[in-house]
């Protein structure tokens, strides 16, 4: 493997990298917790009823500053427990006919079909533009944890079990699609992690949850690589799995064959910051 000299864009030392990585991990962990809480939220006295329909409410989300996202609010019909969307002017404009839904992003919203319990996407008119075929999805431009990721792309899953939805650990297979519904990263990966500096780690392998109390190598026996913002594999899976694999100042810490070292966006070992 080719080695290159480390060129710092800041102080560029290992401590700076570790601090950034830890911060990202903490923020993402909070996102997971909040996303899970949202999934479990029940109707409370603080829910906002719509003026023109007392049975339809905007569910309370204390951690969000914006109720209307891209001019739409996610709403719940309390008589059917189904979701739809409303705007400030006309009230409900996309009927409450979905088993679950996520806020609009990039002009599209992920919604769950009431019969199949599969996810697809609708546009601002309520038209289904990507068929109901996925077991879990993200909003466009976001990762599965709800953090910003790649513009024009969404994380999609086939095969995830119900108990693993909205959780840190996952199963099934993940990939990426564009707004035309075209698969840009094959749906074959055990996980796709957080994006940083236009790059995200991918995990090729299974997750063995019963080994959760052991080390990462037992729980994640597969290998990790990296993709760019177009969903292209730029560094093939070959490293041990790590949830802390974030690019910072153009480098990322990886482990292979018992050795820990830094690589750049080309997969070259960066000298000067390695163990």
Beta strands, then each sheet from edge to edge (+ up, - down):
strand 1: 3-5
strand 2: 48-50
strand 3: 53-58
strand 4: 73-77
strand 5: 82-87
strand 6: 91-98
strand 7: 100-101
strand 8: 108-112
strand 9: 119-123
strand 10: 128-134
strand 11: 136-137
strand 12: 153-158
strand 13: 173-178
strand 14: 183-189
strand 15: 191-196
strand 16: 199-204
strand 17: 223-228
strand 18: 233-239
strand 19: 251-256
strand 20: 259-264
strand 21: 269-271
sheet 1: 1+ 21+
sheet 2: 2+ 3- 4+ 5- 6+
sheet 3: 7+ 8- 9+ 10-
sheet 4: 11+ 12- 13+ 14-
sheet 5: 15+ 16- 17+ 18-
sheet 6: 19+ 20-
end
